[in-house]
Amino acid sequence: MRNLLLSPIAMLLLAACAMGPDYTAPELPQPDELVRAESGLYTTEAVETAFWRRFDDPMLSQLVDEALDANHDLRIGLARYDRSLALLRQSRGDLAPRVTLEGGVANQRLSADQMPGGSRADRDSDSIDAGVAAFWELDFFGRVRRSVEAQRAEAEATAADLSALQVVVVGELVDTYFRLRGLQEQLRVAQANAENQRESLALVDARLDAGRGTQFDSVRARAQLESTLSRIPALEGEIAAATHRIAVLTGKSPGTMVAMLERPAPPPALPTRVATGLPGELLRRRPDIIAAERRLEVASARIGVATADLYPRFTLTGLLGTQAASTGDLFGRDSETRLVALGVDWSFLDAGRVRARMAAADADADANLAHYEQAILLALEETETALARYAQALREREHLVDAAVASADAARQARVRFEVGVIDFLEVIDAERSRLEAEDSLARSHTRSATALVGLYKALAGGWEG
């Protein structure tokens, strides 16, 4: 009888297969070129993953290192990855038998109706048992194997999520740091112009006291000074906000980095050439695309899990133990117990619900495929836009450099001409206002160029090792 039972089991094991489609990763498109990658500005050399180091700013490098070590979003992402690995170990454990140790001690008393004529002592009994039990799902149709496949792909997707989060955190930190330095430069410009305007006001007041000026010139000079001074509090507020944000990104309390960052530093020198890598490497590097592709395999494997429910589920149960009425007899020759059982669970009458789950799994796979294809398009869009923005920001900055130099020269000439009486003070005020606007625009432009560069590195997946 035992041979008759084991023969079909052996045949099923030999013929075992996993239900559902065998996953094959879609082929990534291979763009011939990045359309916006201007030859004079961009090169096809390998992307700089630690791109922040090229700015030769020790404080920036220190901040990035602290963020990678202590940022709370990254800690959350790492915990999610650890969780996915734990679930993968659990799912792999389902491939092997589950073995448990069992034991118990019981005292039982039967009622007088259950044991007529028996004394109270006769109706009392003790029972002691101990044993090893094993339960094993015989994975003939691949339900367990597909579950392991799905969990493995989910763990890999979670790892890619962590890499994508690292790109975001590093990018935001560097972006905020550059904005902080840009705001400090704008503050310096405003304070320098305010000082020049104080000198102009003092000059006008001196001329007025000497009888060579007018009250109108003095009022206009004071109004110009107060207008410039009004910019300073707003800039100081934005500097405080950027400082607080950097502290939180590095895992610290918002106020802890004020002393470290309050001393101004020059804005970063921008590179004349940026390495973008080969176009085909971009899509293979992007962690968001990797995560989307891995979740496509998760969805594919879950089709197999749902399909396997159409077929019977075989389980093998075994028990080897001992049972006796007293501890002295527990391991005696006649106390041995054992059990071997083959179970079959087949919900063939519930096929409608199973097929509904299969249809849902198919729909999930279609959605994940669309998400993967969309991720590719968004990556290309983000990269092309970042390339264009950085190139345009550099061209804008070139013009603003010339405008700032010309405006400063015009303001100096206007003051000289006013002092010798060639022009009135209204023209001086207008020249100084133009100078302030030009220098402020130049500072803003440099910040925009720096943040556009950070956006480009983020699009190229700079900030993590592929």
C-alpha positions as a Markdown table, in Angstrom:
| # | Residue | x | y | z |
|---|---|---|---|---|
| 1 | Met | 0.0 | 0.0 | 0.0 |
| 2 | Arg | 2.8 | 2.4 | 0.9 |
| 3 | Asn | 4.5 | 1.7 | -2.5 |
| 4 | Leu | 1.2 | 2.4 | -4.3 |
| 5 | Leu | 1.0 | 5.7 | -2.5 |
| 6 | Leu | 4.6 | 6.8 | -3.0 |
| 7 | Ser | 4.8 | 6.0 | -6.7 |
| 8 | Pro | 2.4 | 8.7 | -7.9 |
| 9 | Ile | 4.1 | 11.1 | -5.6 |
| 10 | Ala | 7.5 | 10.4 | -7.1 |
| 11 | Met | 6.0 | 10.8 | -10.6 |
| 12 | Leu | 4.5 | 14.2 | -9.6 |
| 13 | Leu | 7.8 | 15.3 | -8.2 |
| 14 | Leu | 9.6 | 14.5 | -11.4 |
| 15 | Ala | 6.9 | 16.3 | -13.4 |
| 16 | Ala | 6.7 | 19.3 | -11.1 |
| 17 | Cys | 6.5 | 22.6 | -12.8 |
| 18 | Ala | 5.6 | 26.2 | -11.8 |
| 19 | Met | 2.3 | 27.6 | -13.0 |
| 20 | Gly | 2.1 | 31.0 | -14.6 |
| 21 | Pro | 4.5 | 32.7 | -17.1 |
| 22 | Asp | 8.2 | 32.4 | -16.8 |
| 23 | Tyr | 9.4 | 36.0 | -16.4 |
| 24 | Thr | 11.7 | 37.6 | -19.0 |
| 25 | Ala | 12.7 | 41.2 | -18.4 |
| 26 | Pro | 11.6 | 43.6 | -21.2 |
| 27 | Glu | 14.4 | 44.9 | -23.3 |
| 28 | Leu | 15.4 | 48.4 | -22.5 |
| 29 | Pro | 15.4 | 50.9 | -25.3 |
| 30 | Gln | 18.8 | 52.1 | -26.5 |
| 31 | Pro | 18.6 | 55.8 | -27.3 |
| 32 | Asp | 21.2 | 56.8 | -29.9 |
| 33 | Glu | 21.8 | 60.2 | -28.3 |
| 34 | Leu | 20.5 | 62.7 | -25.8 |
| 35 | Val | 19.1 | 65.4 | -28.0 |
| 36 | Arg | 19.9 | 68.3 | -25.6 |
| 37 | Ala | 23.5 | 67.1 | -24.8 |
| 38 | Glu | 25.4 | 69.9 | -26.5 |
| 39 | Ser | 28.8 | 68.7 | -27.6 |
| 40 | Gly | 30.8 | 71.6 | -26.1 |
| 41 | Leu | 29.2 | 71.3 | -22.7 |
| 42 | Tyr | 28.5 | 67.6 | -22.2 |
| 43 | Thr | 30.8 | 64.6 | -22.6 |
| 44 | Thr | 30.0 | 60.8 | -22.8 |
| 45 | Glu | 32.5 | 60.0 | -20.0 |
| 46 | Ala | 31.2 | 58.0 | -17.0 |
| 47 | Val | 28.8 | 59.9 | -14.7 |
| 48 | Glu | 30.3 | 61.2 | -11.5 |
| 49 | Thr | 28.4 | 59.4 | -8.8 |
| 50 | Ala | 30.0 | 61.4 | -5.9 |
| 51 | Phe | 29.4 | 64.6 | -8.0 |
| 52 | Trp | 29.4 | 66.9 | -4.9 |
| 53 | Arg | 33.2 | 66.3 | -4.4 |
| 54 | Arg | 34.1 | 68.0 | -7.6 |
| 55 | Phe | 33.2 | 71.4 | -6.1 |
| 56 | Asp | 36.1 | 71.0 | -3.6 |
| 57 | Asp | 34.0 | 72.2 | -0.7 |
| 58 | Pro | 34.9 | 70.2 | 2.5 |
| 59 | Met | 31.8 | 71.4 | 4.3 |
| 60 | Leu | 29.5 | 70.2 | 1.6 |
| 61 | Ser | 31.3 | 66.8 | 1.5 |
| 62 | Gln | 30.9 | 66.6 | 5.3 |
| 63 | Leu | 27.2 | 67.4 | 5.1 |
| 64 | Val | 26.6 | 64.7 | 2.5 |
| 65 | Asp | 28.4 | 62.1 | 4.5 |
| 66 | Glu | 26.3 | 63.0 | 7.5 |
| 67 | Ala | 23.1 | 62.8 | 5.5 |
| 68 | Leu | 24.0 | 59.4 | 4.1 |
| 69 | Asp | 24.7 | 58.2 | 7.6 |
| 70 | Ala | 21.9 | 59.7 | 9.6 |
| 71 | Asn | 19.1 | 61.0 | 7.4 |
| 72 | His | 15.8 | 59.7 | 8.7 |
| 73 | Asp | 14.2 | 59.0 | 5.3 |
| 74 | Leu | 17.2 | 56.8 | 4.4 |
| 75 | Arg | 16.9 | 55.0 | 7.8 |
| 76 | Ile | 13.2 | 54.3 | 7.0 |
| 77 | Gly | 14.2 | 53.1 | 3.5 |
| 78 | Leu | 16.9 | 50.8 | 5.0 |
| 79 | Ala | 14.4 | 49.4 | 7.5 |
| 80 | Arg | 12.0 | 48.6 | 4.7 |
| 81 | Tyr | 14.8 | 46.8 | 2.8 |
| 82 | Asp | 15.7 | 44.8 | 5.9 |
| 83 | Arg | 12.0 | 43.9 | 6.3 |
| 84 | Ser | 11.9 | 42.7 | 2.7 |
| 85 | Leu | 14.9 | 40.5 | 3.2 |
| 86 | Ala | 13.3 | 39.0 | 6.3 |
| 87 | Leu | 10.2 | 38.2 | 4.4 |
| 88 | Leu | 12.3 | 36.6 | 1.7 |
| 89 | Arg | 14.0 | 34.4 | 4.2 |
| 90 | Gln | 10.5 | 33.4 | 5.5 |
| 91 | Ser | 9.2 | 32.6 | 2.1 |
| 92 | Arg | 12.3 | 30.5 | 1.3 |
| 93 | Gly | 11.6 | 28.6 | 4.5 |
| 94 | Asp | 8.3 | 27.4 | 3.0 |
| 95 | Leu | 10.2 | 25.3 | 0.5 |
| 96 | Ala | 11.4 | 23.0 | 3.3 |
| 97 | Pro | 9.4 | 21.0 | 5.9 |
| 98 | Arg | 8.3 | 22.9 | 9.0 |
| 99 | Val | 9.5 | 20.9 | 12.0 |
| 100 | Thr | 8.2 | 21.5 | 15.5 |
| 101 | Leu | 8.8 | 19.9 | 18.9 |
| 102 | Glu | 5.6 | 19.0 | 20.8 |
| 103 | Gly | 5.0 | 17.8 | 24.3 |
| 104 | Gly | 2.3 | 17.9 | 27.0 |
| 105 | Val | 1.2 | 16.6 | 30.3 |
| 106 | Ala | -2.5 | 16.0 | 31.0 |
| 107 | Asn | -4.7 | 14.7 | 33.8 |
| 108 | Gln | -8.2 | 13.6 | 32.9 |
| 109 | Arg | -11.2 | 12.5 | 34.9 |
| 110 | Leu | -14.1 | 10.8 | 33.2 |
| 111 | Ser | -17.7 | 11.2 | 34.4 |
| 112 | Ala | -19.6 | 8.4 | 36.1 |
| 113 | Asp | -21.8 | 8.2 | 33.0 |
| 114 | Gln | -18.7 | 7.8 | 30.8 |
| 115 | Met | -17.4 | 5.0 | 33.0 |
| 116 | Pro | -20.3 | 3.4 | 34.8 |
| 117 | Gly | -19.4 | 1.4 | 37.9 |
| 118 | Gly | -15.9 | 2.9 | 38.0 |
| 119 | Ser | -14.6 | 4.5 | 41.2 |
| 120 | Arg | -13.4 | 8.0 | 41.2 |
| 121 | Ala | -9.8 | 6.8 | 41.2 |
| 122 | Asp | -10.4 | 4.5 | 38.3 |
| 123 | Arg | -11.9 | 7.4 | 36.4 |
| 124 | Asp | -8.7 | 9.5 | 36.8 |
| 125 | Ser | -5.9 | 9.1 | 34.3 |
| 126 | Asp | -2.6 | 10.8 | 33.5 |
| 127 | Ser | -1.0 | 11.2 | 30.0 |
| 128 | Ile | 2.4 | 12.4 | 29.1 |
| 129 | Asp | 3.5 | 12.8 | 25.4 |
| 130 | Ala | 6.5 | 14.2 | 23.5 |
| 131 | Gly | 7.4 | 14.1 | 19.9 |
| 132 | Val | 8.7 | 15.7 | 16.7 |
| 133 | Ala | 6.1 | 16.9 | 14.1 |
| 134 | Ala | 6.8 | 17.9 | 10.5 |
| 135 | Phe | 4.6 | 19.5 | 7.9 |
| 136 | Trp | 5.6 | 20.0 | 4.2 |
| 137 | Glu | 3.7 | 21.4 | 1.3 |
| 138 | Leu | 4.7 | 19.4 | -1.7 |
| 139 | Asp | 5.1 | 22.2 | -4.2 |
| 140 | Phe | 4.1 | 20.2 | -7.4 |
| 141 | Phe | 2.6 | 23.2 | -9.1 |
| 142 | Gly | 5.0 | 25.9 | -8.1 |
| 143 | Arg | 2.8 | 28.0 | -5.8 |
| 144 | Val | 5.6 | 28.2 | -3.1 |
| 145 | Arg | 8.3 | 28.7 | -5.7 |
| 146 | Arg | 6.4 | 31.5 | -7.4 |
| 147 | Ser | 5.8 | 33.1 | -3.9 |
| 148 | Val | 9.6 | 33.0 | -3.3 |
| 149 | Glu | 10.2 | 34.5 | -6.8 |
| 150 | Ala | 7.8 | 37.3 | -6.0 |
| 151 | Gln | 9.4 | 38.1 | -2.7 |
| 152 | Arg | 12.9 | 38.0 | -4.1 |
| 153 | Ala | 12.0 | 40.4 | -6.8 |
| 154 | Glu | 10.2 | 42.6 | -4.2 |
| 155 | Ala | 13.4 | 42.7 | -2.1 |
| 156 | Glu | 15.4 | 43.7 | -5.1 |
| 157 | Ala | 12.9 | 46.4 | -5.9 |
| 158 | Thr | 13.1 | 47.7 | -2.3 |
| 159 | Ala | 16.9 | 47.9 | -2.6 |
| 160 | Ala | 16.4 | 50.0 | -5.8 |
| 161 | Asp | 13.9 | 52.2 | -3.9 |
| 162 | Leu | 16.6 | 52.8 | -1.3 |
| 163 | Ser | 19.1 | 53.8 | -4.0 |
| 164 | Ala | 16.5 | 56.1 | -5.5 |
| 165 | Leu | 15.9 | 57.7 | -2.1 |
| 166 | Gln | 19.6 | 58.2 | -1.7 |
| 167 | Val | 19.7 | 60.1 | -5.0 |
| 168 | Val | 16.8 | 62.3 | -3.8 |
| 169 | Val | 18.3 | 63.0 | -0.4 |
| 170 | Val | 21.8 | 63.8 | -1.7 |
| 171 | Gly | 20.3 | 65.9 | -4.5 |
| 172 | Glu | 18.1 | 67.9 | -2.1 |
| 173 | Leu | 21.0 | 68.5 | 0.3 |
| 174 | Val | 23.4 | 69.7 | -2.3 |
| 175 | Asp | 20.6 | 71.8 | -3.9 |
| 176 | Thr | 19.7 | 73.4 | -0.5 |
| 177 | Tyr | 23.4 | 74.1 | 0.2 |
| 178 | Phe | 23.8 | 75.9 | -3.1 |
| 179 | Arg | 20.7 | 77.9 | -2.5 |
| 180 | Leu | 22.0 | 78.8 | 0.9 |
| 181 | Arg | 25.2 | 80.1 | -0.5 |
| 182 | Gly | 23.3 | 81.9 | -3.2 |
| 183 | Leu | 21.1 | 83.6 | -0.7 |
| 184 | Gln | 24.1 | 84.6 | 1.3 |
| 185 | Glu | 25.6 | 86.2 | -1.8 |
| 186 | Gln | 22.3 | 88.0 | -2.4 |
| 187 | Leu | 22.5 | 89.3 | 1.2 |
| 188 | Arg | 26.1 | 90.4 | 0.6 |
| 189 | Val | 25.0 | 92.3 | -2.5 |
| 190 | Ala | 22.1 | 94.0 | -0.7 |
| 191 | Gln | 24.3 | 95.0 | 2.2 |
| 192 | Ala | 27.1 | 96.3 | 0.0 |
| 193 | Asn | 24.6 | 98.4 | -2.0 |
| 194 | Ala | 23.0 | 99.6 | 1.2 |
| 195 | Glu | 26.4 | 100.8 | 2.3 |
| 196 | Asn | 26.9 | 102.6 | -1.0 |
| 197 | Gln | 23.5 | 104.2 | -0.7 |
| 198 | Arg | 24.3 | 105.4 | 2.9 |
| 199 | Glu | 27.4 | 107.1 | 1.4 |
| 200 | Ser | 25.2 | 108.7 | -1.3 |
| 201 | Leu | 22.7 | 109.9 | 1.4 |
| 202 | Ala | 25.5 | 111.3 | 3.5 |
| 203 | Leu | 26.8 | 113.1 | 0.4 |
| 204 | Val | 23.4 | 114.6 | -0.5 |
| 205 | Asp | 22.8 | 115.7 | 3.1 |
| 206 | Ala | 26.3 | 117.3 | 3.2 |
| 207 | Arg | 25.4 | 119.2 | -0.1 |
| 208 | Leu | 22.1 | 120.2 | 1.4 |
| 209 | Asp | 23.7 | 121.6 | 4.5 |
| 210 | Ala | 26.2 | 123.5 | 2.3 |
| 211 | Gly | 23.3 | 125.0 | 0.4 |
| 212 | Arg | 24.2 | 123.2 | -2.9 |
| 213 | Gly | 21.5 | 120.4 | -2.7 |
| 214 | Thr | 17.8 | 120.0 | -2.4 |
| 215 | Gln | 15.5 | 118.4 | 0.2 |
| 216 | Phe | 14.0 | 116.4 | -2.7 |
| 217 | Asp | 17.4 | 114.7 | -3.4 |
| 218 | Ser | 17.7 | 113.8 | 0.3 |
| 219 | Val | 14.3 | 112.3 | 0.5 |
| 220 | Arg | 14.9 | 110.3 | -2.7 |
| 221 | Ala | 18.2 | 109.0 | -1.4 |
| 222 | Arg | 16.7 | 107.9 | 1.9 |
| 223 | Ala | 13.8 | 106.2 | 0.1 |
| 224 | Gln | 16.3 | 104.3 | -2.1 |
| 225 | Leu | 18.3 | 103.2 | 1.0 |
| 226 | Glu | 15.2 | 102.0 | 2.9 |
| 227 | Ser | 14.0 | 100.1 | -0.2 |
| 228 | Thr | 17.3 | 98.2 | -0.3 |
| 229 | Leu | 17.3 | 97.6 | 3.5 |
| 230 | Ser | 13.8 | 96.1 | 3.2 |
| 231 | Arg | 15.3 | 93.2 | 1.1 |
| 232 | Ile | 17.6 | 92.1 | 3.9 |
| 233 | Pro | 15.1 | 90.6 | 6.4 |
| 234 | Ala | 13.4 | 88.5 | 3.7 |
| 235 | Leu | 16.8 | 87.2 | 2.7 |
| 236 | Glu | 17.8 | 86.4 | 6.3 |
| 237 | Gly | 14.5 | 84.5 | 6.7 |
| 238 | Glu | 15.2 | 82.4 | 3.6 |
| 239 | Ile | 18.8 | 81.8 | 4.9 |
| 240 | Ala | 17.4 | 80.6 | 8.2 |
| 241 | Ala | 15.0 | 78.2 | 6.4 |
| 242 | Ala | 17.7 | 76.7 | 4.2 |
| 243 | Thr | 20.0 | 76.3 | 7.3 |
| 244 | His | 17.2 | 74.5 | 9.2 |
| 245 | Arg | 16.5 | 72.2 | 6.2 |
| 246 | Ile | 20.1 | 71.2 | 5.9 |
| 247 | Ala | 20.2 | 70.3 | 9.6 |
| 248 | Val | 17.1 | 68.1 | 9.2 |
| 249 | Leu | 18.5 | 66.4 | 6.1 |
| 250 | Thr | 21.5 | 65.4 | 8.1 |
| 251 | Gly | 19.4 | 64.0 | 10.9 |
| 252 | Lys | 19.9 | 66.9 | 13.3 |
| 253 | Ser | 17.6 | 69.3 | 15.1 |
| 254 | Pro | 16.9 | 72.4 | 13.0 |
| 255 | Gly | 18.8 | 74.9 | 15.1 |
| 256 | Thr | 22.0 | 72.9 | 15.5 |
| 257 | Met | 23.8 | 74.0 | 12.3 |
| 258 | Val | 23.3 | 77.8 | 12.5 |
| 259 | Ala | 26.8 | 78.4 | 13.8 |
| 260 | Met | 28.3 | 76.1 | 11.3 |
| 261 | Leu | 26.6 | 77.6 | 8.3 |
| 262 | Glu | 26.1 | 81.2 | 9.1 |
| 263 | Arg | 29.5 | 82.2 | 7.9 |
| 264 | Pro | 29.1 | 83.0 | 4.2 |
| 265 | Ala | 31.1 | 81.1 | 1.6 |
| 266 | Pro | 31.5 | 81.9 | -2.1 |
| 267 | Pro | 29.0 | 80.1 | -4.5 |
| 268 | Pro | 30.4 | 77.0 | -6.2 |
| 269 | Ala | 32.5 | 77.3 | -9.3 |
| 270 | Leu | 30.5 | 75.6 | -12.1 |
| 271 | Pro | 32.2 | 73.0 | -14.4 |
| 272 | Thr | 32.7 | 73.9 | -18.0 |
| 273 | Arg | 32.0 | 70.3 | -19.1 |
| 274 | Val | 29.7 | 67.7 | -17.5 |
| 275 | Ala | 30.0 | 64.0 | -17.9 |
| 276 | Thr | 26.7 | 62.4 | -18.8 |
| 277 | Gly | 27.8 | 58.9 | -19.8 |
| 278 | Leu | 26.5 | 57.0 | -22.8 |
| 279 | Pro | 22.8 | 57.4 | -23.6 |
| 280 | Gly | 22.2 | 53.7 | -23.3 |
| 281 | Glu | 23.7 | 53.6 | -19.8 |
| 282 | Leu | 21.3 | 56.1 | -18.4 |
| 283 | Leu | 18.3 | 53.8 | -18.3 |
| 284 | Arg | 20.3 | 50.9 | -16.8 |
| 285 | Arg | 21.6 | 53.2 | -14.0 |
| 286 | Arg | 18.4 | 54.8 | -12.9 |
| 287 | Pro | 17.2 | 53.1 | -9.7 |
| 288 | Asp | 13.6 | 54.0 | -10.2 |
| 289 | Ile | 13.6 | 52.1 | -13.5 |
| 290 | Ile | 15.3 | 49.1 | -11.8 |
| 291 | Ala | 12.6 | 49.2 | -9.1 |
| 292 | Ala | 9.8 | 49.3 | -11.7 |
| 293 | Glu | 11.3 | 46.4 | -13.6 |
| 294 | Arg | 11.6 | 44.3 | -10.5 |
| 295 | Arg | 8.0 | 44.9 | -9.5 |
| 296 | Leu | 7.0 | 43.8 | -13.0 |
| 297 | Glu | 8.5 | 40.4 | -12.1 |
| 298 | Val | 6.7 | 40.5 | -8.8 |
| 299 | Ala | 3.4 | 40.9 | -10.6 |
| 300 | Ser | 4.3 | 38.1 | -13.1 |
| 301 | Ala | 5.2 | 35.7 | -10.3 |
| 302 | Arg | 1.9 | 36.4 | -8.5 |
| 303 | Ile | 0.1 | 35.3 | -11.6 |
| 304 | Gly | 1.7 | 31.9 | -11.1 |
| 305 | Val | 0.7 | 31.9 | -7.4 |
| 306 | Ala | -2.9 | 32.6 | -8.4 |
| 307 | Thr | -2.9 | 30.0 | -11.2 |
| 308 | Ala | -1.6 | 27.3 | -8.9 |
| 309 | Asp | -4.8 | 27.5 | -6.8 |
| 310 | Leu | -6.6 | 25.8 | -9.7 |
| 311 | Tyr | -4.7 | 22.6 | -8.9 |
| 312 | Pro | -4.7 | 20.4 | -5.8 |
| 313 | Arg | -2.4 | 21.3 | -3.0 |
| 314 | Phe | -0.6 | 18.2 | -1.5 |
| 315 | Thr | 0.8 | 18.2 | 2.1 |
| 316 | Leu | 2.8 | 15.6 | 3.9 |
| 317 | Thr | 2.5 | 15.4 | 7.6 |
| 318 | Gly | 4.7 | 13.3 | 9.9 |
| 319 | Leu | 4.9 | 12.7 | 13.6 |
| 320 | Leu | 7.3 | 10.7 | 15.6 |
| 321 | Gly | 6.9 | 10.6 | 19.4 |
| 322 | Thr | 6.1 | 8.8 | 22.6 |
| 323 | Gln | 3.2 | 8.7 | 24.9 |
| 324 | Ala | 2.7 | 7.1 | 28.4 |
| 325 | Ala | 0.8 | 7.4 | 31.6 |
| 326 | Ser | 3.9 | 8.2 | 33.6 |
| 327 | Thr | 7.4 | 9.7 | 33.0 |
| 328 | Gly | 9.0 | 6.4 | 33.8 |
| 329 | Asp | 7.3 | 4.7 | 30.9 |
| 330 | Leu | 7.6 | 7.7 | 28.5 |
| 331 | Phe | 10.5 | 6.2 | 26.6 |
| 332 | Gly | 9.6 | 2.5 | 27.0 |
| 333 | Arg | 9.4 | 0.1 | 24.1 |
| 334 | Asp | 5.7 | 0.2 | 23.8 |
| 335 | Ser | 5.2 | 4.0 | 24.2 |
| 336 | Glu | 6.3 | 4.8 | 20.6 |
| 337 | Thr | 3.8 | 6.7 | 18.4 |
| 338 | Arg | 4.1 | 7.7 | 14.8 |
| 339 | Leu | 2.0 | 9.2 | 12.0 |
| 340 | Val | 2.5 | 9.7 | 8.3 |
| 341 | Ala | -0.3 | 11.3 | 6.4 |
| 342 | Leu | -0.7 | 12.7 | 2.9 |
| 343 | Gly | -3.3 | 15.5 | 2.6 |
| 344 | Val | -5.0 | 16.9 | -0.5 |
| 345 | Asp | -6.7 | 20.2 | -0.6 |
| 346 | Trp | -8.4 | 21.0 | -3.9 |
| 347 | Ser | -10.9 | 23.9 | -4.2 |
| 348 | Phe | -12.1 | 22.8 | -7.7 |
| 349 | Leu | -15.6 | 23.9 | -6.8 |
| 350 | Asp | -14.3 | 27.4 | -6.1 |
| 351 | Ala | -12.7 | 27.8 | -9.6 |
| 352 | Gly | -14.7 | 31.0 | -10.3 |
| 353 | Arg | -13.0 | 32.8 | -7.4 |
| 354 | Val | -9.6 | 31.4 | -8.3 |
| 355 | Arg | -10.0 | 32.7 | -11.9 |
| 356 | Ala | -11.1 | 36.1 | -10.6 |
| 357 | Arg | -7.8 | 36.2 | -8.6 |
| 358 | Met | -5.9 | 35.2 | -11.7 |
| 359 | Ala | -7.6 | 38.0 | -13.7 |
| 360 | Ala | -6.7 | 40.5 | -11.0 |
| 361 | Ala | -3.1 | 39.3 | -11.1 |
| 362 | Asp | -3.0 | 39.7 | -14.9 |
| 363 | Ala | -4.4 | 43.3 | -14.5 |
| 364 | Asp | -1.7 | 44.0 | -11.9 |
| 365 | Ala | 1.0 | 42.8 | -14.3 |
| 366 | Asp | -0.4 | 45.0 | -17.1 |
| 367 | Ala | -0.4 | 48.0 | -14.7 |
| 368 | Asn | 3.2 | 47.3 | -13.7 |
| 369 | Leu | 4.3 | 47.0 | -17.3 |
| 370 | Ala | 2.7 | 50.4 | -18.0 |
| 371 | His | 4.4 | 51.8 | -14.9 |
| 372 | Tyr | 7.8 | 50.5 | -16.1 |
| 373 | Glu | 7.4 | 52.0 | -19.6 |
| 374 | Gln | 6.3 | 55.3 | -18.1 |
| 375 | Ala | 9.3 | 55.3 | -15.8 |
| 376 | Ile | 11.5 | 55.0 | -18.9 |
| 377 | Leu | 9.8 | 57.9 | -20.6 |
| 378 | Leu | 9.9 | 60.1 | -17.5 |
| 379 | Ala | 13.6 | 59.4 | -17.0 |
| 380 | Leu | 14.4 | 60.5 | -20.6 |
| 381 | Glu | 12.1 | 63.5 | -20.2 |
| 382 | Glu | 13.8 | 64.5 | -16.9 |
| 383 | Thr | 17.3 | 64.1 | -18.4 |
| 384 | Glu | 16.6 | 66.1 | -21.6 |
| 385 | Thr | 14.9 | 68.9 | -19.6 |
| 386 | Ala | 17.8 | 69.0 | -17.1 |
| 387 | Leu | 20.3 | 69.2 | -19.9 |
| 388 | Ala | 18.4 | 72.1 | -21.5 |
| 389 | Arg | 18.0 | 73.9 | -18.3 |
| 390 | Tyr | 21.6 | 73.8 | -17.3 |
| 391 | Ala | 22.8 | 74.9 | -20.7 |
| 392 | Gln | 20.3 | 77.8 | -20.8 |
| 393 | Ala | 21.2 | 78.8 | -17.2 |
| 394 | Leu | 24.8 | 79.1 | -18.2 |
| 395 | Arg | 24.0 | 81.3 | -21.2 |
| 396 | Glu | 21.8 | 83.5 | -19.1 |
| 397 | Arg | 24.6 | 83.9 | -16.5 |
| 398 | Glu | 27.0 | 85.0 | -19.2 |
| 399 | His | 24.8 | 87.9 | -20.1 |
| 400 | Leu | 24.1 | 88.8 | -16.5 |
| 401 | Val | 27.8 | 88.9 | -15.8 |
| 402 | Asp | 28.2 | 91.6 | -18.5 |
| 403 | Ala | 25.1 | 93.4 | -17.2 |
| 404 | Ala | 26.5 | 93.5 | -13.7 |
| 405 | Val | 29.9 | 94.9 | -14.7 |
| 406 | Ala | 28.3 | 97.5 | -16.9 |
| 407 | Ser | 25.8 | 98.5 | -14.2 |
| 408 | Ala | 28.5 | 98.9 | -11.6 |
| 409 | Asp | 30.5 | 101.1 | -14.0 |
| 410 | Ala | 27.4 | 103.2 | -14.8 |
| 411 | Ala | 26.7 | 103.7 | -11.1 |
| 412 | Arg | 30.3 | 104.9 | -10.5 |
| 413 | Gln | 30.2 | 107.3 | -13.5 |
| 414 | Ala | 26.8 | 108.6 | -12.4 |
| 415 | Arg | 28.2 | 109.5 | -8.9 |
| 416 | Val | 31.2 | 111.2 | -10.4 |
| 417 | Arg | 29.0 | 113.2 | -12.9 |
| 418 | Phe | 26.7 | 114.2 | -10.0 |
| 419 | Glu | 29.5 | 115.4 | -7.9 |
| 420 | Val | 30.8 | 117.7 | -10.6 |
| 421 | Gly | 27.2 | 118.9 | -11.3 |
| 422 | Val | 26.7 | 117.4 | -14.8 |
| 423 | Ile | 23.6 | 115.4 | -13.8 |
| 424 | Asp | 21.0 | 115.5 | -11.1 |
| 425 | Phe | 20.7 | 113.0 | -8.2 |
| 426 | Leu | 17.7 | 111.3 | -9.8 |
| 427 | Glu | 20.0 | 109.8 | -12.4 |
| 428 | Val | 22.4 | 108.6 | -9.6 |
| 429 | Ile | 19.5 | 106.9 | -7.9 |
| 430 | Asp | 18.4 | 105.2 | -11.1 |
| 431 | Ala | 21.9 | 104.0 | -11.8 |
| 432 | Glu | 22.3 | 102.6 | -8.3 |
| 433 | Arg | 18.9 | 100.8 | -8.6 |
| 434 | Ser | 20.0 | 99.3 | -11.9 |
| 435 | Arg | 23.3 | 98.2 | -10.3 |
| 436 | Leu | 21.5 | 96.5 | -7.4 |
| 437 | Glu | 19.1 | 94.7 | -9.7 |
| 438 | Ala | 21.8 | 93.5 | -12.0 |
| 439 | Glu | 24.0 | 92.2 | -9.2 |
| 440 | Asp | 21.1 | 90.6 | -7.5 |
| 441 | Ser | 20.0 | 89.0 | -10.8 |
| 442 | Leu | 23.5 | 87.7 | -11.3 |
| 443 | Ala | 23.5 | 86.1 | -7.8 |
| 444 | Arg | 20.1 | 84.5 | -8.5 |
| 445 | Ser | 21.3 | 83.3 | -11.8 |
| 446 | His | 24.4 | 81.6 | -10.4 |
| 447 | Thr | 22.1 | 79.8 | -7.9 |
| 448 | Arg | 19.8 | 78.8 | -10.7 |
| 449 | Ser | 22.8 | 77.4 | -12.6 |
| 450 | Ala | 24.0 | 75.5 | -9.6 |
| 451 | Thr | 20.6 | 74.0 | -8.8 |
| 452 | Ala | 20.1 | 73.2 | -12.5 |
| 453 | Leu | 23.4 | 71.3 | -12.4 |
| 454 | Val | 22.2 | 69.4 | -9.3 |
| 455 | Gly | 18.9 | 68.6 | -11.1 |
| 456 | Leu | 21.0 | 67.2 | -14.0 |
| 457 | Tyr | 23.1 | 65.0 | -11.7 |
| 458 | Lys | 19.9 | 63.7 | -10.1 |
| 459 | Ala | 18.5 | 62.9 | -13.6 |
| 460 | Leu | 21.7 | 61.0 | -14.4 |
| 461 | Ala | 21.3 | 59.1 | -11.1 |
| 462 | Gly | 24.3 | 60.7 | -9.5 |
| 463 | Gly | 24.6 | 60.1 | -5.7 |
| 464 | Trp | 24.7 | 56.3 | -5.6 |
| 465 | Glu | 26.9 | 53.5 | -6.9 |
| 466 | Gly | 25.2 | 51.5 | -9.6 |
